[in-house]
Amino acid sequence: MRSIGNVERNAAVGDEPPLTAEQFALPAEHRWQRNFSARCRWAAAALRRRPPRYASV
């Protein structure tokens, strides 16, 4: 925390009532799917077509 105001605001959140299920689910709508290539058919197919990194001995 860089300022006393930030510390006070963050500490005050603990005095609030807990989030409802509706409020808790709201950020999930804006979630960034980080494993994008695994969900794309074209990217998964490209990974399967890629030659092996090292030749087997």
Buried (B, 14 or more C-beta within 10 A) or exposed (E): EEEEEEEEEEEEEEEEEEEEEEEEEEEEEEEEEEEEEEEEEEEEEEEEEEEEEEEEE
